[in-house]
Amino acid sequence: MWIVRVALQRPYTFIVMALLIVLLGVFSIRKTPTDIFPNIRIPVVAVVWNYTGLPPEEMANRIVSFSERVATTTVNDIEHLESQSLNGIAVVKYFFQPNVNEELAVAQITSISQTLLRQMPSGTTPPFILAYNASSVPVLQLALASPKMSEAELFDFGNSFIRTQLAVVAGASLPYPYGGKMRQVQVDLDPVALRANGLSPQDVVNAIGNQNLILPAGTQKMGDLEYFVKLNASFNNISSLNDIPIRKTQGGLVYVRDVAQVHDGGPPQTNIVRVNGSRAVLMSVLKTGTASTLNIIDGIRSLLPSIRDDMPQDMTVDPVGDQSVFVRAAIQGVIREGLIAAALTGLMILLFLGSWRSTLIITISIPLSILASIICLSWIGETINIMTLGGLALAVGILVDDATVTIENINWHLEQGKDIEPAILDGARQIAVPALVSTLAICIVFIPMFLLTGVARFLFVPLAEAVVFAMLASYLLSRTLVPTLAKYWLHLHVAEEERRQGSAFQRFQAGFERRFESFRVRYHALLDSALHHRKMFATVFMGAVLLSGLLLPWLGEDFFPSVDAGQIKLHLRARTGTRIESTAMLCDEVEAAIRQHIPSSELESLVDIIGLPYSGINLSYSTSAPVGPGDADIFITLGKGHAPSDKYVKALRHDLNEAFPSVTFSFLPADIVSQILNFGLPSPLDVQIIGYNVDANRKYAATLLARLKQVPGAVDMRIQQAFDYPQINVRVNRSNAQLLGYTEQDVATNLLVSLSGSFHPQPV
């Protein structure tokens, strides 16, 4: 074979090639991102619309439906749309076809969203537009707490300082903090004083808006100098806002301080976070793009010491929910098992061949084939994950074949008395075509994986690539490096030479060969007997196959094996419309029940996220889909040596539903594996009912839910949407209002300011 002849003529070339594979392989391992799964590149764009105080039905009908209809005619390659409308906020998710141009899709959505603003209700703000995929999941949470700082100060410090410092970590995305209070300059109105002075809430809003401005005054040239002119259009401190005049009356001026109080505070709290029972602020770190989970968390942790140096002395920041622990354990487990497989394979080869030199040649080719595969995976943009490592571990046993067959055939020719080079050439020539056919036959088995679609394609194609690259590299090395090493290490027939030495291992190996030969003789006799009794053997064999088929009903089916990462996420929903304070007290009772089931030695932390997050960005990333202040997520992290998580989930599911019959409980994806595989959905099985008649959809959903509850093994079934949110209807008599000098806009505006507030972004 010509390539073998070239290898024998230029041996140093292929030795250098092997060294180059080692160097490039180590470099690729250091530079290639490491993660639990391959990057699942199914693009999603979330558009977050905000309109403070607008009811969910109005958000859906006047903003969401309109934007969806227009987007379907202007945005390319939309696969389907999903939306969630809540009070004052709506999230529209665009799911795209696999071949979409992501940059073009984001640009199209951005442009059409800006165009729609002119046709939407007056006051609609431009939406947030977020692009992400299934791999964009939380990998770490940072809990901020302080015995002296208020929740508003914690939120402000986390959002304004910590968030900006951590944003420099490659691949890390930090949405708004959970919990605490959004720090704002609050103007608390006194309704009695307003009525006494004949003012409305909108009058106060207009006065502050007109008197607190950000406007330039220009410059003034005087003599030889040009002066900047600075106007006191905005205030330098909060207390000065109390001195803003609102209206001139017969008794003088009415100031803000006469009808309101201005102070440093926050709006009514809609999101509460507690860590082990204490109020806190939680910052979630998400992984984006192809970045390594381990690199992101290591980068965050490396910045924490400098952040702590700049924090107030009584403030703490503690990492919780660290997913790198599970990722690192999974990766190390696969590597460990692969190394054990390689070591056992080497020992088996040594036992059968009886030559440490031949064994060394074969075992050198195995890591080189794996490194070559990693180099190729890195070049095509794949990551090091449990799928690619699993493929390489699977290929270890197969990789031995090429080198083993080559060495064994060379040894056979050496036994015939040939010189080393003729033995290598003859041995390689005889097996060249069979080895190539064998390699291609193994590779072609993985070709159907490239025809998969959806999440399965992103998971299993890297595994197939890892095996195929390793097999092709193994075949190339068996034709080049293996003959080169054989030329230097197999000058004499090694087997006879080592037997003459009479080592203890050779005596053991000789005894093993005698026992194996005896076993082979007995197997040959058994095979000969089966061939002479074909009918009986075929009957017994088919009977065993049929009996094994009876086990199928007891074998479950799932997309991916379940894992126990020691993390549990419990979502609870109280009666729709429950105040957040009541939900917090309910969480106290639920936590007490949890502590009764899980020993304190196994319970590492309990984190509550109660109510709705402050930002729609957080809502778009959320997998629990909360709908109001009656929703809460309880994250349970178990310590080392804990009992199986499923055991606790099963016990809690039974006891919590009995103890709190009016509360809906569900266990959602908690670890990074289940979150990625669920693709942001709250459960692995979701049934969507689509139709033009909403009332009919609700009725059918209730009927279907009752039937689905009868399915064995189905748990935590519920209707995600809440259709019974309490509502107060205000009906304005427009004629009477007009007689009093008011329009519907006056009534609506003042009602909005009184109940939902009015936000002005001018700083003070």
N, C-alpha and C positions, 0 to 999 in steps of 0.2 A: 504494500500500500504506500502510495507516494508520500503521504504526510508522515508516516512512520519513518520512512527513509530520510526525509528532511530532518526529523527529530534526532535521528542517530547521527547525521552528518553535522548538525548544528545544535548540540545539546545545551550549550550555554544560553542560547536564545530562549529556550522554553523554561529553563531554570529561572531566568530573569522574568519571563512572563508570569511564573508562579509567584515570585517575589512581588511583582507589580500587582497581582490580584490581592495579595495579602495587604499591601499598603493602601490600595484603593478601597478594599473591603473595610479596613479599620476606619478610613476617612469617611466612608459612606455611613457606617454605623454611628459615628459621632455626629454627623450632620443631618441624617435622616430623622424626621420627627418620629417620636415613639408614642403610641396611643393604644387604647383598648381595641378599637375597631378601625378599619379603613375609613377614609373620609367619604361620607355618603353625600354625593353631590346632587341632591334633588333640590333645586332652588325654590325658595319661597320668599315672597316679598310681602311684608305686613305694612298696611297703611293705617295709621292711628289718627282718627278724627276726634276732636274735642269741641264740645259746646256746653259750657258749665250750666247745669240745671235742666237741660233738655231731657225729657223722659225717654226711656229706652224705645218705646214705640215710635216716637217722633224721630229719634236718631236713626232708626231703621228705615222709616218711610221717606224722610226728607233728605237724608244725607247718604246713607249706605246704599239703598236701592238705586238712587240716582247715579252715584259714582260707579256702581257695578255695571249698570246698563251702558254707560258711556265707555267704560274701560274695555268691555268685551269687543267693542268695534275699533278701538285704537291701539290696543296692546297685543302684540304677537304671541302665539304659542301658549295661550292659557289652557291648562288642563281642566281645572275647576276652581271655584271660588268658595270660600267659607267666611262667615262674618259673625261677630258677637257684638250685640248692642246692649249697653248698660246705661245707667243714669249719667248723662253728660259725656259719655265716651263710647267709641265704637272702634273695633279692630276688624279690618278686612284683610284676609289672607289670600294671596294669589299663588296658586300652585301651577307650575309650568311643565311643559313637555320636556323630556330628557335632553333634546337637542336644542334647547332654547339658547339664544344669545343673552346671557344674564345682564350684561352692561346695557344693551339696547332696551331690554324689558324694564329695567329700573328707570332709565331715562324717559321711556314712554309713559310710565306710571307717574313719574314726577311732573312731566309737562302737562298731562291731562288733569292731574290733581290741582295744579295751579290755575288752569283754565276754568275748572268747575267752580272755583271760589266766587266768581261773579254771579253765578246762577244759584248759589246755595243761600240758605237763610242769612240775613244780615248779621254780622258778628262772628261768622264761622272762621276759625283760625286755620292757617295752612297746616296740613297734616305732617306727622312724623312718618318717614318712609324708611323701613328697615329691611335689609336683605340678609338672609341667613339660610341655613340648611339643617338637616336632621342632626348633624354633629354639634350644633350650637346649643350646648347644655351647660348647666351650672356645674363647675368642678370644685368650687371652694366658696365658703361664706366667711365673712369677717364680722364678728359681733362686737359692736362698740357699746361700752357701758361706762357709767360714772356715778358715784354716790352724790355728787354735788351739782353736776351739769344737768340742765333741763333736757327733755327730749328734743326740743326745738334746736338747742345748741348742739346736741349730738348729731342730729340730722344735718345741720348746716355745716359742721366740721367735716363729716363724712362726705357730703356731696361736693363741697367747695374745695377741700384740701386733699383728703385721702384719695378720692376718686380721680382727681387730676394727676396725682403722682403715680398711681398704679396703672393709669391708661397707657403709659409708655411701654409696658410689657407686651412684647409681640404676641399677637393672637388672643389677648385678653380683652374682653368687653365688659364694662361695668354699667348696668342700668342704674336708675335712681335707687337710693337706699329704701329698704323696707322698714316700716315702723317709724317711731318718733313723730315729730311734727314739722311740717314745712315752715321754716322760719320766715315770717313776714312782718311788715309793719301793719298792725291791725288798727282799724278804726271801729270801735264798738259804739253803735248808735244807741241813744236813749229815746225810745218811742214817745215817752211822756213829754220830754223836753222838745222834741220835734213838733208834736201837736201844739204845744203851748206857743211856739214861735211861728206856727203856720208854715213849717217846712216839711219837705218830703225827703226820704232817703236819697233820691236822685239829685236833690239840690246839694247835698253834702258831697256826693260823688263828683258832680260838675264843678263845684268850688275847688276841690283838691286837684282835679284834673287841670283846671285853668290857672291855678296858682303855683303848681309844682311842675316846672317845665325844664326841658333840656334843649336850650336854643342858644346859638352863638350870637354874640353882640358885635363881632367884627373888630376892627382896629381903628386907631385914631392917631393921625400925625400931628405932632405939636413940636414946633421948633425943629431941632435936629434929630429928634427921636420919633419912633413909631411905637405906640403903646397898644398892647392887647387890652381889650375892654371886656371885663368879666362882670356879668349881671347876676344878681342874687335870685336867679330864676328858680333854682332848686335849693333845698334845705340841706344844711350840714349835719343836723341832728334830728332825732325823732320828735323830741318835745316841741320843737318849733312848729310842727304841723298843727298843734293845738291852737296856734295864734292866727290861723288862716281865716280871714273874714268870709262869711257866706252871703249875707244879705244886709242891706241898709234898711233900718226901720225907723219909726218915729222916735223910738227911745235910743237910737244909735245903731251900732253894728252888732250883728250876731256872729260870734266866732264858733269855730269848730268845738272849742272846749265847752261851749254852752250847751251843746246838744250831743256830744260824743266824747270819747276818750281815745287818744292815740297812744299806742304802746308797742313795745317789742314783743311779739308773740307768734301765734300761728293759727290757721283756720281750724275748725272743728276736726278732731282726729278721726280719720277713717281707716287707719291701718295701725295695728299694735303688734310689736314684736317683743317676745319674752324669751330669755335664755335661762333655763333652769329656774323659772319662776320670777326672774327679775326683769324689769323693763329694759329694753336695749334697742339699738338700731342695727339692722343687718344689711350688709353689703354683699351682693352676690356677684361672683366672678364667673363669667361665661367664656367658653372656648369658642373661637370663631375660626373659620377657614381650615387650613391644613396644619395649624400649629399643634405642637405636641402638648398634651395635657401635663406631662411631667415638667416640661420646660416652663409652661405658664405658672404652675404652682411653685416651682423653684424660684422663678423670677419674682413672684409676689412675696414669697417668704424672705428673699434676700433684701427687699426694699422695706420690710416691716421694721427692722431696727432703726433706720434713719427716720421713718415716720413716727415711731414712738418717741424719738428724741425731740420732735417738734410738737408733740401733743401736750395738753395740760397734764400736770403731774397726777391728778386723780382720775385720769381717763385711761381705760384699757381697751385693747383691740386683740381679740383672740380668734384664731382660725377654727372653724367648725365645719363639719361635712366635707372633709378633705377626701376627694375621690382619687387622689394619687396613690393613697395607701392600697386601694383595691387594684388600680391599674398596675402599679409596680409589682404587687404580689402575683397578679395574673401573668405578666410578662416574665417575671423571674421563674414562675412555675413552669411555663412552657419551655423556657431555655433550659431549666434543670432537667426536665424530662427528656429533652432532645439530647443533652449531653449524656444522660444515662443510657439512652438508646444507642448513641454512637459508641460509648464505652463497651456496652454489651455486644454490639456488633463486632467491634475489634477483637474482643476476647473470643467470640465464636469463630471468627476467621482464623485466629491464632491456633485455636484448638483443632480445627479441621485441616489447616494447611501445615501446621507444625513447623513453621518457619517465621521467625520474628522479622526477618528482612522483607519477606513477601508481605507480611502483615503491615509493616511500617509503610511500604509503598502504597498499599490500599488505603490505609487510614489517613495518609497525607492527602489523597485525592478527595476524601469526603469533605473536610472543612474548606478546601479550595473551591469545590463545587458550590458549597453553601455561600461562601463569600462572593463568588461570581454572580450568584442569583441575587444577593442583596445589592450588589452594584447595579445590576440591571433594573431592579425594583426602584432604586433611588433615582436612576436616570429617567424613568417614566413617571416619576412623581408620586409613587406609592409610599406608604409609611411602614414602619416596623410595628406590627400589631399582632394580636393573638391569631389572626387568620393567616398572615404570611409566615409567622413563626410556626404555626401549626402545620402549614404546608411543607416547610423545610424539615420539621421533625418527622412528618410522614414520609418524606423523600429519603431520609437517612438510610433506611433499609434497602431502598431501591438503588441508591447511588453506589452501593457496594458492588452491584452486579457487574457493571462495565469493567471496573478495575480487577475484580476477582477473576472473571472469566479470562481476561487478558493475561494476568499473572499465571493462572493455572495452566493455560495453554502454552505459555512460554516454558514453564517448568516441564511440561510433558515433552516438548521438543528437546529440552536439555537432557532429559532422561534417555533420549535416543542417541546421545553422544554428539549432538551438534554444537558448534561454537555459539557464542552468545548472540552475535548480530544476526546470523542466519536463523537462529532459534526465535529471536524477536520478530524478524520479518515474516517468517513462515507462520508463527503463532498469530500475529496481528492480521495477516492476510486471510487466514481461515475463518476468523470470527468477525471480520469487518462488516460484512453485509448482515449476518444474523444479529449482531449487536445493534446496528443501525435500525433494523426492522423492529427489534425489541424496544429500543428507545422511542421510536416514533409511535409504536403501538401504545406505549404508556402515555405519551404526550397527547395522543389523539383522544384518550379517554376524557381529558379535561376540556376539550373543545366545546361540548355542549354548554358548559358554564358561561361561555361568552355570548350565548344566545339568551341568557336570562334577562329579565327586566326588573325594574324597581329596586327595592332595597336588597333583594337577593343578589342582583348583579354586582352591586358595590361591595357586598360582603365576600362572595365566593370567587369572583374573578381574580382578586389579588392572590388568593390561595392557589388557584390554578396557575397563575403566572409564576409564583414562587417555585412550584414543582417543575414546570416546564423549563424554566431557565436553569434550574439546578440539573435537570436531566441532560439538557443539551451541553452544559458545561462539563458534566461528567463524561459524556461521550467524547468530547474534544480532548479532555485531559487523558482519557484512557488511550487515545491515539498519539499523544504527544509526550506529556510529562511522564506517564507510567513507563513507556518504553525507554525514555531517557534515564530514569532512575534504575530501571532493570539493567541497563547497560553497565552501570557503575557498581551495582550491589549484587548482581546475580552472575558473576563471572564463572563460578563453578555451579554444579547442581547443588543447590543449597541443602536440599533435603538429605542427600547422602552424606554431605560434609558434616551436617549437624548430628546425624545419627552416629557418625564415627566418633564424635566428641563424647557421646554417651551422657548428656546432661540429664538431670532429674526430670526436667520438663519433657525431654524427648522420651524418656522411659514412660512417663505418665501419658504422653500423647500416643505412644505405641500401644499401651494398654487400652486407651480410649478407642483407637482404631479397631482393635480386635473386638471389643464389645460392640462397636457400631457395626462392624461387618457381620457379627452374629445377629444383631437386630435386623440388618438389611436382608439377611437370608430368611429370617422368619417372616418379614414383611413380604418377601418375594413368594414365599409359600402361601401366605394368606391371599395374596393377589391371584396367584394361580388357582387357588380354591374358588375364589369368587368368579373367575372366568369359566370354571367348569360347572358352576351352579348359578348360571346367569339369572334364571327366572326367580329363584329363591332370593338371591341378592337384590334384584330389582324390586321384588315385592317388599322386602324389609326396608329398603331405602325409601321407596315411595310412601310406605306407612309412616316412617319417621318424619318425612317432610309434611305429610298431612297432619300428623299429631302436633307438630310444631306450629302449624297454622292455627291451632286452637288457642294459642297464646295471644293472638292478635287483639282480641277484645280487651285484654288487660294491659296492652301497650298504649300509652298515651301518644298523642301527636302534638307537636309544637314546632314553631318556627326556629327556636333557638333554645338550648338547654337553660334552665333556670339557674341563677347564681345566688349565693348568699353573701352579700357584701356587708352584712351587719347593719343595714340601714332600713328603716321602715318609715313610710310617709302615710299618715292618717289624715284624711280629709273629712271634716264634719260640717254639716249644714243644719243649723237650727231653723226654727220657723221663719219663713220668709218675712223680711222686714225687721227682724230682731235687732235691737240697738247693739252697737259694738261693745258697750259696757257689759251688757247681759251675756254676750257671746264670750267675753273674757272670763266671766264667772263660770260659765259652762265649761270652758277649757280647764279651769282649775279642778272641777269635779272629774273631768275625763283624765287629767294627768294623775289625780289620786288613784283612779282605777288602774291606770297603766303601771304605776309604781307597785301596786299590789301584785301584778302579774310578773313583772320583770324585777329580779333581785337588784339591789343597789350596786352590788359588785359587778354586774354585767351592764348596767345602764351608764353610758358615758355622758350623754347630754340629751336634753329635751328642748326643742326650739319651737315656739309658736309664732305663726304669722296669721294674724286675725284681721278680717275685713278685706277691703279692696286696696291694692297698691295705689300710690299717689300718681303714678305715671302710666300711661297706656303702653309705654315701652316694656315695662315689667309685665303688664297684662298680656302682651303679645308673646312673650317668652314663657308664660306660665303654663304648666301642664294640668293644673287643678281647675282652671276655668271658674273662678269665683264670680258670683253674681251680686253680692251685697255684703253688708256688715254681719250677716248671720253665718258667713262662711269662714272657716279657719283650717289651716294646715298645721299639723303637729309632726315635726321631724324627730324621729327616735334614732339615736345612734348608739349601737351596742359596742361594748368594749371587747378586748381580746379574750378568747376562751368562752365566748357566749354560746348559749344553746342555739339550736337552729332557729332562724328568724321566722320560718313558716309556722313553727310551733306557737310562738307568741302571737302571730297574726291570726291563727285559727282560734286561739283562746280569746283574744280581744274582740274579734268579730262577733263571737257568740255572746260574750258577757256584756259588751257595750250596747248591743242592740236590745238586750233584755233590760239593762239598767236605765237606758235613755230611749224609750220607745218613740218619742216625738222627734228624735234627731236622726238624720240620715248619715251613716258612716260608710266610707269607702277607703280602700287601701290602694294608693296610687303608686306609679313607678317612682322608686326612690334612688336606686343606684344608677350609675352612668350607663350600664348595659341596657336596662329596661327602658330608660328615658330615650336613648337613641333609637332603639328598635320600635318604640311606640310612636316615634316621629312627632312628639309634642302633644299627643292625644292623652286624655286622662285614663284610658284603659286600653288593653290590647284588642278588645272587640267593641266596635262602635257601630251602631245602627242609626242611619240618618233617614228621616222621613221627610220627603220633599213633595210639596204640592202648593197649589195656589190658594187653597182654602185653609187658613191657619187653624180655625176652630176644628175642622175635620182632621187636620194633622194631629192636633192635641188629643182628640178623642181616640184616634187610631193608635197613637203612641201609648196611651193608657191601656188599651186592650192588648196590644202586643206585649207590653211589659208584664202583664199578668200571665201571659202564656209563656214568656221566656223564663219566668221564675220557676217554672216546672222542669226546666232543663237540668239534669244532674250535673253538679260541679260548677254551675254558673253562680257567682256570688257578686255582691256589691252592685246589683243592678238598680238603676235609678234613671229618671228623666233629668237630663242636665239642666235644661232651662227651667226657670221659675215663672209660672204664669199667674201667681196669686199675690204679687207684691202689693201691699196696702197702698191706697191712693186716695187723696182728697181732691175732689173736683171743685174748682172755683168757676162759677158762671157769672159773668159780668153783664149787667143790663146796660147796653151801650147807650140807650136813650137817656136813662137817668144819669149815667156818667157824663154825657155830653152837656146836660143841664147844669152840672156842677163844674163844667169847664175841663173835664178829663176825657182823654181818648183811651182806647184799648191799649195803646202803646204805653201811656202813662201808668196805667194800672199794672201791666205786665212788667214794665221796667222796675217800678218800685217794689213789686212783689219779689222779683228776682234779686234785687239788692238786699232786701230784708231777709230773705230765706237762704239764698245761695251766695250772696256777697258779690262784690265787683272787684276785679283784679286789675291793677295798674302797674306796669313794669318799671315806672320811673324810680331810680334809686335815690336814697337819701343818705 
